[in-house]
Amino acid sequence: MTSREFTEGEHAVFVDALSEATASIPLSRPGAEVFANIATKIGRPIEEVTSHAYRYFIKLQSSALDLQTNLNPTLSLNLEGGGSQVGAAWTAEDDIRFEKLLTVHPAGEDRWDKIGSAMTPNKPPIEVRQAYSRLLADVFKIECGIDE
């Protein structure tokens, strides 16, 4: 079965239903029950709704990271001047080290700086934050049963 893109109307219903469902649990990721409810409201299979949610969340994360980069002139100058490429491929060892460092450094203002400094070679905070976004996206795909 080939799914088609959500229409503007379907997406609006999706966003409204998602906002409504997660209003009482703002720090939690929506689960299968939320997506089943949205699927019923839109009239689409739950697989299409979870796939749309995945793409929507990735787009939101990407937009937030773009905004963060645009609002940080130092980072932009560093990248233009040949600094680290944001989003450069990480090795499997980098991923393992990163996941261990996440458990050592609690959420806080300087979390990404601390983790980046502890990586070998050092990683800029924005790259560390992007790695975290990718990790969240992977977890989300697994939880939703999205196979890509």
N, CA, C and O atoms as a GROMACS GRO file, in nm:
protein
  592
    1MET      N    1   0.084  -0.118   0.000
    1MET     CA    2   0.000   0.000   0.000
    1MET      C    3   0.089   0.124   0.000
    1MET      O    4   0.176   0.138   0.086
    2THR      N    5   0.067   0.210  -0.094
    2THR     CA    6   0.143   0.334  -0.103
    2THR      C    7   0.065   0.444  -0.034
    2THR      O    8  -0.053   0.466  -0.060
    3SER      N    9   0.134   0.515   0.056
    3SER     CA   10   0.064   0.623   0.125
    3SER      C   11   0.089   0.754   0.052
    3SER      O   12   0.195   0.774  -0.008
    4ARG      N   13  -0.008   0.841   0.057
    4ARG     CA   14   0.007   0.972  -0.004
    4ARG      C   15   0.038   1.072   0.107
    4ARG      O   16   0.013   1.046   0.225
    5GLU      N   17   0.091   1.185   0.067
    5GLU     CA   18   0.122   1.291   0.164
    5GLU      C   19  -0.007   1.336   0.234
    5GLU      O   20  -0.115   1.328   0.176
    6PHE      N   21   0.006   1.382   0.356
    6PHE     CA   22  -0.108   1.437   0.426
    6PHE      C   23  -0.149   1.568   0.360
    6PHE      O   24  -0.064   1.648   0.319
    7THR      N   25  -0.278   1.590   0.349
    7THR     CA   26  -0.326   1.719   0.299
    7THR      C   27  -0.306   1.823   0.410
    7THR      O   28  -0.277   1.787   0.524
    8GLU      N   29  -0.321   1.950   0.375
    8GLU     CA   30  -0.310   2.056   0.477
    8GLU      C   31  -0.413   2.034   0.588
    8GLU      O   32  -0.384   2.052   0.706
    9GLY      N   33  -0.533   1.995   0.548
    9GLY     CA   34  -0.639   1.970   0.646
    9GLY      C   35  -0.606   1.854   0.738
    9GLY      O   36  -0.625   1.863   0.859
   10GLU      N   37  -0.556   1.744   0.680
   10GLU     CA   38  -0.518   1.629   0.761
   10GLU      C   39  -0.404   1.665   0.857
   10GLU      O   40  -0.404   1.624   0.973
   11HIS      N   41  -0.308   1.743   0.806
   11HIS     CA   42  -0.196   1.782   0.892
   11HIS      C   43  -0.245   1.872   1.006
   11HIS      O   44  -0.199   1.859   1.120
   12ALA      N   45  -0.338   1.961   0.977
   12ALA     CA   46  -0.393   2.048   1.082
   12ALA      C   47  -0.463   1.966   1.189
   12ALA      O   48  -0.446   1.992   1.308
   13VAL      N   49  -0.541   1.866   1.148
   13VAL     CA   50  -0.607   1.777   1.244
   13VAL      C   51  -0.501   1.700   1.323
   13VAL      O   52  -0.514   1.684   1.445
   14PHE      N   53  -0.397   1.654   1.254
   14PHE     CA   54  -0.287   1.582   1.319
   14PHE      C   55  -0.224   1.668   1.428
   14PHE      O   56  -0.209   1.622   1.542
   15VAL      N   57  -0.188   1.792   1.395
   15VAL     CA   58  -0.122   1.881   1.492
   15VAL      C   59  -0.215   1.913   1.609
   15VAL      O   60  -0.173   1.910   1.724
   16ASP      N   61  -0.342   1.942   1.579
   16ASP     CA   62  -0.438   1.972   1.686
   16ASP      C   63  -0.455   1.852   1.779
   16ASP      O   64  -0.452   1.866   1.901
   17ALA      N   65  -0.473   1.734   1.721
   17ALA     CA   66  -0.493   1.613   1.802
   17ALA      C   67  -0.367   1.580   1.882
   17ALA      O   68  -0.377   1.537   1.997
   18LEU      N   69  -0.252   1.600   1.823
   18LEU     CA   70  -0.126   1.574   1.893
   18LEU      C   71  -0.110   1.671   2.010
   18LEU      O   72  -0.071   1.631   2.120
   19SER      N   73  -0.139   1.798   1.986
   19SER     CA   74  -0.130   1.899   2.093
   19SER      C   75  -0.226   1.868   2.206
   19SER      O   76  -0.191   1.876   2.323
   20GLU      N   77  -0.347   1.832   2.168
   20GLU     CA   78  -0.450   1.800   2.268
   20GLU      C   79  -0.409   1.676   2.350
   20GLU      O   80  -0.423   1.675   2.472
   21ALA      N   81  -0.359   1.574   2.282
   21ALA     CA   82  -0.324   1.449   2.349
   21ALA      C   83  -0.204   1.463   2.441
   21ALA      O   84  -0.195   1.396   2.544
   22THR      N   85  -0.111   1.550   2.405
   22THR     CA   86   0.012   1.562   2.484
   22THR      C   87   0.009   1.680   2.581
   22THR      O   88   0.107   1.703   2.652
   23ALA      N   89  -0.101   1.754   2.585
   23ALA     CA   90  -0.109   1.871   2.674
   23ALA      C   91  -0.091   1.832   2.820
   23ALA      O   92  -0.031   1.906   2.898
   24SER      N   93  -0.143   1.716   2.857
   24SER     CA   94  -0.132   1.675   2.997
   24SER      C   95   0.000   1.604   3.027
   24SER      O   96   0.034   1.582   3.143
   25ILE      N   97   0.075   1.569   2.922
   25ILE     CA   98   0.203   1.501   2.941
   25ILE      C   99   0.310   1.566   2.854
   25ILE      O  100   0.365   1.500   2.766
   26PRO      N  101   0.341   1.695   2.875
   26PRO     CA  102   0.429   1.768   2.785
   26PRO      C  103   0.571   1.714   2.775
   26PRO      O  104   0.638   1.737   2.674
   27LEU      N  105   0.619   1.643   2.875
   27LEU     CA  106   0.756   1.593   2.870
   27LEU      C  107   0.763   1.450   2.818
   27LEU      O  108   0.871   1.392   2.810
   28SER      N  109   0.650   1.395   2.783
   28SER     CA  110   0.646   1.257   2.736
   28SER      C  111   0.630   1.252   2.585
   28SER      O  112   0.571   1.342   2.525
   29ARG      N  113   0.683   1.147   2.526
   29ARG     CA  114   0.667   1.126   2.383
   29ARG      C  115   0.534   1.054   2.360
   29ARG      O  116   0.501   0.962   2.435
   30PRO      N  117   0.458   1.094   2.259
   30PRO     CA  118   0.330   1.027   2.235
   30PRO      C  119   0.351   0.881   2.199
   30PRO      O  120   0.449   0.845   2.133
   31GLY      N  121   0.258   0.798   2.242
   31GLY     CA  122   0.268   0.655   2.216
   31GLY      C  123   0.164   0.608   2.117
   31GLY      O  124   0.097   0.688   2.052
   32ALA      N  125   0.153   0.477   2.105
   32ALA     CA  126   0.065   0.415   2.006
   32ALA      C  127  -0.081   0.456   2.026
   32ALA      O  128  -0.154   0.474   1.928
   33GLU      N  129  -0.124   0.471   2.151
   33GLU     CA  130  -0.263   0.509   2.177
   33GLU      C  131  -0.295   0.647   2.118
   33GLU      O  132  -0.402   0.668   2.061
   34VAL      N  133  -0.201   0.740   2.132
   34VAL     CA  134  -0.219   0.874   2.076
   34VAL      C  135  -0.230   0.867   1.924
   34VAL      O  136  -0.317   0.930   1.865
   35PHE      N  137  -0.141   0.789   1.862
   35PHE     CA  138  -0.142   0.780   1.716
   35PHE      C  139  -0.265   0.705   1.665
   35PHE      O  140  -0.316   0.736   1.557
   36ALA      N  141  -0.314   0.607   1.742
   36ALA     CA  142  -0.436   0.537   1.703
   36ALA      C  143  -0.555   0.634   1.704
   36ALA      O  144  -0.640   0.630   1.616
   37ASN      N  145  -0.560   0.720   1.805
   37ASN     CA  146  -0.666   0.820   1.814
   37ASN      C  147  -0.659   0.918   1.697
   37ASN      O  148  -0.761   0.951   1.636
   38ILE      N  149  -0.538   0.963   1.665
   38ILE     CA  150  -0.521   1.055   1.552
   38ILE      C  151  -0.560   0.986   1.422
   38ILE      O  152  -0.624   1.046   1.336
   39ALA      N  153  -0.520   0.859   1.406
   39ALA     CA  154  -0.553   0.784   1.285
   39ALA      C  155  -0.704   0.776   1.266
   39ALA      O  156  -0.755   0.789   1.154
   40THR      N  157  -0.776   0.755   1.375
   40THR     CA  158  -0.922   0.750   1.369
   40THR      C  159  -0.980   0.884   1.326
   40THR      O  160  -1.070   0.890   1.242
   41LYS      N  161  -0.928   0.992   1.383
   41LYS     CA  162  -0.978   1.127   1.350
   41LYS      C  163  -0.952   1.163   1.204
   41LYS      O  164  -1.034   1.228   1.140
   42ILE      N  165  -0.836   1.120   1.153
   42ILE     CA  166  -0.799   1.156   1.015
   42ILE      C  167  -0.855   1.057   0.914
   42ILE      O  168  -0.880   1.092   0.799
   43GLY      N  169  -0.874   0.933   0.957
   43GLY     CA  170  -0.920   0.830   0.865
   43GLY      C  171  -0.806   0.767   0.787
   43GLY      O  172  -0.822   0.729   0.671
   44ARG      N  173  -0.691   0.757   0.851
   44ARG     CA  174  -0.573   0.697   0.789
   44ARG      C  175  -0.526   0.580   0.876
   44ARG      O  176  -0.555   0.578   0.996
   45PRO      N  177  -0.454   0.484   0.818
   45PRO     CA  178  -0.397   0.376   0.899
   45PRO      C  179  -0.294   0.431   0.998
   45PRO      O  180  -0.228   0.531   0.970
   46ILE      N  181  -0.282   0.366   1.112
   46ILE     CA  182  -0.189   0.412   1.215
   46ILE      C  183  -0.045   0.416   1.162
   46ILE      O  184   0.034   0.501   1.204
   47GLU      N  185  -0.011   0.325   1.072
   47GLU     CA  186   0.125   0.324   1.015
   47GLU      C  187   0.154   0.454   0.941
   47GLU      O  188   0.265   0.507   0.949
   48GLU      N  189   0.056   0.504   0.868
   48GLU     CA  190   0.074   0.631   0.796
   48GLU      C  191   0.085   0.748   0.894
   48GLU      O  192   0.161   0.842   0.870
   49VAL      N  193   0.009   0.743   1.001
   49VAL     CA  194   0.013   0.851   1.101
   49VAL      C  195   0.148   0.851   1.172
   49VAL      O  196   0.207   0.957   1.191
   50THR      N  197   0.198   0.734   1.212
   50THR     CA  198   0.328   0.730   1.281
   50THR      C  199   0.440   0.771   1.186
   50THR      O  200   0.536   0.837   1.228
   51SER      N  201   0.430   0.733   1.060
   51SER     CA  202   0.530   0.775   0.962
   51SER      C  203   0.526   0.927   0.943
   51SER      O  204   0.631   0.991   0.937
   52HIS      N  205   0.406   0.983   0.934
   52HIS     CA  206   0.392   1.128   0.922
   52HIS      C  207   0.448   1.197   1.046
   52HIS      O  208   0.516   1.299   1.036
   53ALA      N  209   0.420   1.140   1.163
   53ALA     CA  210   0.470   1.198   1.289
   53ALA      C  211   0.622   1.198   1.290
   53ALA      O  212   0.685   1.296   1.330
   54TYR      N  213   0.681   1.088   1.248
   54TYR     CA  214   0.828   1.079   1.244
   54TYR      C  215   0.885   1.189   1.154
   54TYR      O  216   0.977   1.261   1.195
   55ARG      N  217   0.832   1.201   1.033
   55ARG     CA  218   0.882   1.304   0.941
   55ARG      C  219   0.858   1.445   0.997
   55ARG      O  220   0.943   1.533   0.982
   56TYR      N  221   0.745   1.464   1.060
   56TYR     CA  222   0.711   1.594   1.119
   56TYR      C  223   0.808   1.629   1.232
   56TYR      O  224   0.857   1.742   1.239
   57PHE      N  225   0.837   1.534   1.320
   57PHE     CA  226   0.928   1.559   1.432
   57PHE      C  227   1.070   1.585   1.382
   57PHE      O  228   1.140   1.671   1.436
   58ILE      N  229   1.112   1.512   1.281
   58ILE     CA  230   1.246   1.536   1.225
   58ILE      C  231   1.252   1.676   1.165
   58ILE      O  232   1.352   1.746   1.183
   59LYS      N  233   1.148   1.717   1.094
   59LYS     CA  234   1.144   1.851   1.035
   59LYS      C  235   1.149   1.958   1.145
   59LYS      O  236   1.218   2.059   1.130
   60LEU      N  237   1.076   1.936   1.255
   60LEU     CA  238   1.079   2.030   1.366
   60LEU      C  239   1.218   2.039   1.428
   60LEU      O  240   1.267   2.148   1.457
   61GLN      N  241   1.282   1.924   1.447
   61GLN     CA  242   1.417   1.923   1.504
   61GLN      C  243   1.515   1.994   1.413
   61GLN      O  244   1.599   2.071   1.458
   62SER      N  245   1.503   1.967   1.284
   62SER     CA  246   1.592   2.030   1.187
   62SER      C  247   1.573   2.182   1.186
   62SER      O  248   1.670   2.257   1.182
   63SER      N  249   1.447   2.225   1.191
   63SER     CA  250   1.418   2.369   1.193
   63SER      C  251   1.474   2.434   1.319
   63SER      O  252   1.528   2.544   1.313
   64ALA      N  253   1.462   2.366   1.431
   64ALA     CA  254   1.514   2.420   1.557
   64ALA      C  255   1.665   2.432   1.552
   64ALA      O  256   1.722   2.530   1.599
   65LEU      N  257   1.731   2.331   1.495
   65LEU     CA  258   1.877   2.336   1.485
   65LEU      C  259   1.922   2.443   1.387
   65LEU      O  260   2.022   2.511   1.411
   66ASP      N  261   1.849   2.460   1.276
   66ASP     CA  262   1.881   2.567   1.182
   66ASP      C  263   1.868   2.703   1.249
   66ASP      O  264   1.953   2.790   1.232
   67LEU      N  265   1.761   2.720   1.325
   67LEU     CA  266   1.740   2.846   1.395
   67LEU      C  267   1.851   2.871   1.496
   67LEU      O  268   1.902   2.982   1.508
   68GLN      N  269   1.888   2.766   1.569
   68GLN     CA  270   1.995   2.778   1.668
   68GLN      C  271   2.126   2.819   1.600
   68GLN      O  272   2.198   2.904   1.652
   69THR      N  273   2.156   2.760   1.486
   69THR     CA  274   2.278   2.793   1.412
   69THR      C  275   2.271   2.937   1.361
   69THR      O  276   2.370   3.010   1.370
   70ASN      N  277   2.156   2.977   1.308
   70ASN     CA  278   2.141   3.113   1.255
   70ASN      C  279   2.149   3.219   1.365
   70ASN      O  280   2.193   3.331   1.339
   71LEU      N  281   2.108   3.185   1.486
   71LEU     CA  282   2.111   3.280   1.596
   71LEU      C  283   2.246   3.287   1.665
   71LEU      O  284   2.267   3.370   1.753
   72ASN      N  285   2.339   3.199   1.626
   72ASN     CA  286   2.470   3.196   1.690
   72ASN      C  287   2.575   3.236   1.587
   72ASN      O  288   2.628   3.149   1.518
   73PRO      N  289   2.608   3.366   1.575
   73PRO     CA  290   2.702   3.413   1.473
   73PRO      C  291   2.841   3.351   1.489
   73PRO      O  292   2.909   3.327   1.389
   74THR      N  293   2.883   3.324   1.611
   74THR     CA  294   3.014   3.263   1.633
   74THR      C  295   3.021   3.126   1.568
   74THR      O  296   3.120   3.092   1.503
   75LEU      N  297   2.914   3.048   1.585
   75LEU     CA  298   2.910   2.916   1.524
   75LEU      C  299   2.911   2.928   1.373
   75LEU      O  300   2.984   2.854   1.306
   76SER      N  301   2.833   3.020   1.317
   76SER     CA  302   2.829   3.038   1.172
   76SER      C  303   2.965   3.076   1.117
   76SER      O  304   3.008   3.023   1.015
   77LEU      N  305   3.034   3.169   1.185
   77LEU     CA  306   3.168   3.210   1.140
   77LEU      C  307   3.266   3.095   1.149
   77LEU      O  308   3.348   3.077   1.059
   78ASN      N  309   3.257   3.017   1.255
   78ASN     CA  310   3.345   2.902   1.273
   78ASN      C  311   3.326   2.803   1.159
   78ASN      O  312   3.423   2.749   1.106
   79LEU      N  313   3.201   2.778   1.122
   79LEU     CA  314   3.174   2.683   1.015
   79LEU      C  315   3.222   2.736   0.881
   79LEU      O  316   3.277   2.660   0.800
   80GLU      N  317   3.202   2.865   0.855
   80GLU     CA  318   3.246   2.924   0.729
   80GLU      C  319   3.398   2.927   0.720
   80GLU      O  320   3.454   2.918   0.611
   81GLY      N  321   3.463   2.939   0.834
   81GLY     CA  322   3.609   2.948   0.838
   81GLY      C  323   3.677   2.814   0.841
   81GLY      O  324   3.797   2.806   0.870
   82GLY      N  325   3.606   2.709   0.811
   82GLY     CA  326   3.668   2.577   0.805
   82GLY      C  327   3.662   2.501   0.936
   82GLY      O  328   3.737   2.405   0.955
   83GLY      N  329   3.576   2.542   1.027
   83GLY     CA  330   3.561   2.471   1.153
   83GLY      C  331   3.493   2.337   1.130
   83GLY      O  332   3.472   2.296   1.017
   84SER      N  333   3.461   2.270   1.238
   84SER     CA  334   3.396   2.140   1.228
   84SER      C  335   3.268   2.150   1.149
   84SER      O  336   3.192   2.247   1.162
   85GLN      N  337   3.243   2.053   1.069
   85GLN     CA  338   3.119   2.049   0.992
   85GLN      C  339   3.009   1.996   1.083
   85GLN      O  340   3.020   1.885   1.135
   86VAL      N  341   2.906   2.074   1.101
   86VAL     CA  342   2.794   2.031   1.184
   86VAL      C  343   2.727   1.913   1.115
   86VAL      O  344   2.700   1.917   0.995
   87GLY      N  345   2.700   1.809   1.192
   87GLY     CA  346   2.634   1.693   1.137
   87GLY      C  347   2.727   1.596   1.066
   87GLY      O  348   2.682   1.507   0.995
   88ALA      N  349   2.859   1.614   1.086
   88ALA     CA  350   2.955   1.523   1.024
   88ALA      C  351   2.927   1.382   1.076
   88ALA      O  352   2.878   1.364   1.187
   89ALA      N  353   2.959   1.283   0.994
   89ALA     CA  354   2.935   1.144   1.032
   89ALA      C  355   3.016   1.108   1.156
   89ALA      O  356   3.133   1.141   1.168
   90TRP      N  357   2.950   1.040   1.246
   90TRP     CA  358   3.016   0.992   1.367
   90TRP      C  359   3.044   0.844   1.350
   90TRP      O  360   2.970   0.773   1.282
   91THR      N  361   3.151   0.799   1.411
   91THR     CA  362   3.184   0.656   1.407
   91THR      C  363   3.097   0.584   1.510
   91THR      O  364   3.034   0.648   1.594
   92ALA      N  365   3.096   0.452   1.502
   92ALA     CA  366   3.023   0.373   1.602
   92ALA      C  367   3.081   0.398   1.741
   92ALA      O  368   3.008   0.401   1.840
   93GLU      N  369   3.213   0.417   1.747
   93GLU     CA  370   3.278   0.445   1.876
   93GLU      C  371   3.232   0.580   1.930
   93GLU      O  372   3.210   0.595   2.051
   94ASP      N  373   3.217   0.680   1.841
   94ASP     CA  374   3.166   0.812   1.882
   94ASP      C  375   3.026   0.798   1.944
   94ASP      O  376   2.996   0.856   2.048
   95ASP      N  377   2.942   0.719   1.877
   95ASP     CA  378   2.805   0.700   1.927
   95ASP      C  379   2.804   0.635   2.065
   95ASP      O  380   2.728   0.676   2.153
   96ILE      N  381   2.887   0.533   2.083
   96ILE     CA  382   2.894   0.464   2.212
   96ILE      C  383   2.942   0.560   2.321
   96ILE      O  384   2.884   0.567   2.429
   97ARG      N  385   3.049   0.633   2.292
   97ARG     CA  386   3.103   0.729   2.389
   97ARG      C  387   2.997   0.836   2.421
   97ARG      O  388   2.978   0.871   2.537
   98PHE      N  389   2.931   0.885   2.319
   98PHE     CA  390   2.828   0.987   2.337
   98PHE      C  391   2.716   0.937   2.429
   98PHE      O  392   2.675   1.009   2.520
   99GLU      N  393   2.668   0.816   2.406
   99GLU     CA  394   2.559   0.761   2.488
   99GLU      C  395   2.603   0.744   2.633
   99GLU      O  396   2.524   0.765   2.725
  100LYS      N  397   2.729   0.706   2.654
  100LYS     CA  398   2.780   0.694   2.792
  100LYS      C  399   2.788   0.832   2.856
  100LYS      O  400   2.754   0.848   2.974
  101LEU      N  401   2.834   0.932   2.780
  101LEU     CA  402   2.846   1.067   2.834
  101LEU      C  403   2.710   1.128   2.868
  101LEU      O  404   2.699   1.211   2.958
  102LEU      N  405   2.606   1.088   2.796
  102LEU     CA  406   2.472   1.137   2.827
  102LEU      C  407   2.430   1.097   2.968
  102LEU      O  408   2.359   1.172   3.036
  103THR      N  409   2.475   0.979   3.012
  103THR     CA  410   2.439   0.934   3.147
  103THR      C  411   2.521   1.004   3.254
  103THR      O  412   2.478   1.014   3.369
  104VAL      N  413   2.639   1.053   3.218
  104VAL     CA  414   2.729   1.119   3.313
  104VAL      C  415   2.693   1.266   3.332
  104VAL      O  416   2.701   1.319   3.443
  105HIS      N  417   2.655   1.331   3.223
  105HIS     CA  418   2.627   1.476   3.227
  105HIS      C  419   2.476   1.499   3.222
  105HIS      O  420   2.413   1.480   3.118
  106PRO      N  421   2.418   1.540   3.335
  106PRO     CA  422   2.273   1.562   3.340
  106PRO      C  423   2.233   1.684   3.256
  106PRO      O  424   2.316   1.767   3.219
  107ALA      N  425   2.105   1.689   3.228
  107ALA     CA  426   2.053   1.804   3.151
  107ALA      C  427   2.088   1.932   3.225
  107ALA      O  428   2.074   1.942   3.347
  108GLY      N  429   2.132   2.028   3.150
  108GLY     CA  430   2.168   2.156   3.208
  108GLY      C  431   2.219   2.249   3.100
  108GLY      O  432   2.235   2.210   2.985
  109GLU      N  433   2.244   2.371   3.140
  109GLU     CA  434   2.285   2.474   3.045
  109GLU      C  435   2.410   2.437   2.965
  109GLU      O  436   2.417   2.464   2.845
  110ASP      N  437   2.506   2.376   3.031
  110ASP     CA  438   2.634   2.349   2.965
  110ASP      C  439   2.653   2.201   2.930
  110ASP      O  440   2.766   2.157   2.906
  111ARG      N  441   2.545   2.124   2.926
  111ARG     CA  442   2.554   1.981   2.899
  111ARG      C  443   2.626   1.951   2.767
  111ARG      O  444   2.715   1.867   2.762
  112TRP      N  445   2.586   2.020   2.660
  112TRP     CA  446   2.641   1.991   2.528
  112TRP      C  447   2.788   2.032   2.520
  112TRP      O  448   2.866   1.966   2.451
  113ASP      N  449   2.826   2.140   2.589
  113ASP     CA  450   2.967   2.180   2.595
  113ASP      C  451   3.050   2.072   2.663
  113ASP      O  452   3.157   2.034   2.614
  114LYS      N  453   3.001   2.024   2.777
  114LYS     CA  454   3.074   1.923   2.854
  114LYS      C  455   3.091   1.794   2.774
  114LYS      O  456   3.199   1.736   2.770
  115ILE      N  457   2.983   1.750   2.713
  115ILE     CA  458   2.989   1.626   2.634
  115ILE      C  459   3.082   1.645   2.515
  115ILE      O  460   3.164   1.558   2.487
  116GLY      N  461   3.069   1.757   2.445
  116GLY     CA  462   3.156   1.784   2.330
  116GLY      C  463   3.302   1.786   2.367
  116GLY      O  464   3.386   1.734   2.293
  117SER      N  465   3.334   1.845   2.482
  117SER     CA  466   3.474   1.851   2.528
  117SER      C  467   3.527   1.714   2.567
  117SER      O  468   3.648   1.690   2.559
  118ALA      N  469   3.438   1.626   2.609
  118ALA     CA  470   3.481   1.492   2.651
  118ALA      C  471   3.493   1.395   2.534
  118ALA      O  472   3.545   1.285   2.550
  119MET      N  473   3.445   1.435   2.417
  119MET     CA  474   3.456   1.349   2.299
  119MET      C  475   3.597   1.357   2.243
  119MET      O  476   3.665   1.459   2.261
  120THR      N  477   3.641   1.252   2.176
  120THR     CA  478   3.773   1.252   2.113
  120THR      C  479   3.752   1.220   1.965
  120THR      O  480   3.709   1.110   1.933
  121PRO      N  481   3.782   1.313   1.874
  121PRO     CA  482   3.822   1.451   1.899
  121PRO      C  483   3.703   1.531   1.951
  121PRO      O  484   3.588   1.488   1.941
  122ASN      N  485   3.733   1.649   2.008
  122ASN     CA  486   3.628   1.735   2.062
  122ASN      C  487   3.524   1.766   1.955
  122ASN      O  488   3.557   1.779   1.837
  123LYS      N  489   3.399   1.776   1.997
  123LYS     CA  490   3.289   1.809   1.906
  123LYS      C  491   3.226   1.941   1.951
  123LYS      O  492   3.213   1.965   2.071
  124PRO      N  493   3.186   2.026   1.856
  124PRO     CA  494   3.119   2.151   1.895
  124PRO      C  495   2.981   2.119   1.956
  124PRO      O  496   2.919   2.020   1.918
  125PRO      N  497   2.934   2.202   2.048
  125PRO     CA  498   2.806   2.176   2.114
  125PRO      C  499   2.690   2.155   2.018
  125PRO      O  500   2.603   2.071   2.043
  126ILE      N  501   2.685   2.229   1.908
  126ILE     CA  502   2.575   2.214   1.814
  126ILE      C  503   2.576   2.076   1.750
  126ILE      O  504   2.471   2.018   1.725
  127GLU      N  505   2.694   2.022   1.724
  127GLU     CA  506   2.705   1.888   1.666
  127GLU      C  507   2.660   1.783   1.768
  127GLU      O  508   2.596   1.684   1.732
  128VAL      N  509   2.695   1.805   1.894
  128VAL     CA  510   2.653   1.714   2.001
  128VAL      C  511   2.501   1.717   2.014
  128VAL      O  512   2.437   1.613   2.031
  129ARG      N  513   2.443   1.836   2.006
  129ARG     CA  514   2.298   1.850   2.015
  129ARG      C  515   2.230   1.781   1.897
  129ARG      O  516   2.124   1.721   1.913
  130GLN      N  517   2.290   1.791   1.779
  130GLN     CA  518   2.234   1.722   1.662
  130GLN      C  519   2.241   1.571   1.680
  130GLN      O  520   2.148   1.499   1.642
  131ALA      N  521   2.349   1.523   1.738
  131ALA     CA  522   2.361   1.379   1.764
  131ALA      C  523   2.250   1.334   1.858
  131ALA      O  524   2.193   1.226   1.842
  132TYR      N  525   2.220   1.417   1.956
  132TYR     CA  526   2.112   1.386   2.050
  132TYR      C  527   1.978   1.383   1.977
  132TYR      O  528   1.896   1.294   2.002
  133SER      N  529   1.955   1.477   1.887
  133SER     CA  530   1.831   1.479   1.809
  133SER      C  531   1.820   1.354   1.723
  133SER      O  532   1.712   1.296   1.711
  134ARG      N  533   1.932   1.312   1.663
  134ARG     CA  534   1.930   1.189   1.582
  134ARG      C  535   1.899   1.068   1.669
  134ARG      O  536   1.824   0.979   1.628
  135LEU      N  537   1.956   1.065   1.789
  135LEU     CA  538   1.930   0.955   1.881
  135LEU      C  539   1.782   0.951   1.919
  135LEU      O  540   1.721   0.844   1.919
  136LEU      N  541   1.725   1.066   1.951
  136LEU     CA  542   1.582   1.072   1.984
  136LEU      C  543   1.497   1.025   1.866
  136LEU      O  544   1.398   0.954   1.885
  137ALA      N  545   1.535   1.065   1.746
  137ALA     CA  546   1.461   1.023   1.627
  137ALA      C  547   1.468   0.872   1.610
  137ALA      O  548   1.368   0.808   1.576
  138ASP      N  549   1.585   0.814   1.633
  138ASP     CA  550   1.600   0.668   1.623
  138ASP      C  551   1.513   0.597   1.727
  138ASP      O  552   1.447   0.498   1.696
  139VAL      N  553   1.514   0.648   1.849
  139VAL     CA  554   1.431   0.589   1.955
  139VAL      C  555   1.284   0.601   1.918
  139VAL      O  556   1.207   0.506   1.936
  140PHE      N  557   1.245   0.717   1.866
  140PHE     CA  558   1.107   0.738   1.825
  140PHE      C  559   1.067   0.637   1.717
  140PHE      O  560   0.958   0.579   1.723
  141LYS      N  561   1.154   0.616   1.617
  141LYS     CA  562   1.124   0.520   1.510
  141LYS      C  563   1.104   0.381   1.568
  141LYS      O  564   1.012   0.309   1.529
  142ILE      N  565   1.190   0.343   1.661
  142ILE     CA  566   1.181   0.210   1.721
  142ILE      C  567   1.050   0.197   1.799
  142ILE      O  568   0.979   0.098   1.785
  143GLU      N  569   1.019   0.298   1.881
  143GLU     CA  570   0.897   0.294   1.961
  143GLU      C  571   0.771   0.290   1.875
  143GLU      O  572   0.672   0.228   1.913
  144CYS      N  573   0.775   0.354   1.761
  144CYS     CA  574   0.658   0.359   1.672
  144CYS      C  575   0.656   0.243   1.573
  144CYS      O  576   0.560   0.227   1.498
  145GLY      N  577   0.762   0.164   1.571
  145GLY     CA  578   0.768   0.053   1.478
  145GLY      C  579   0.788   0.095   1.334
  145GLY      O  580   0.744   0.026   1.242
  146ILE      N  581   0.854   0.209   1.314
  146ILE     CA  582   0.878   0.259   1.179
  146ILE      C  583   1.005   0.195   1.127
  146ILE      O  584   1.111   0.203   1.189
  147ASP      N  585   0.994   0.132   1.013
  147ASP     CA  586   1.108   0.064   0.951
  147ASP      C  587   1.153   0.145   0.831
  147ASP      O  588   1.081   0.156   0.732
  148GLU      N  589   1.274   0.203   0.840
  148GLU     CA  590   1.325   0.284   0.728
  148GLU      C  591   1.458   0.235   0.685
  148GLU      O  592   1.517   0.290   0.592
   0.00000   0.00000   0.00000
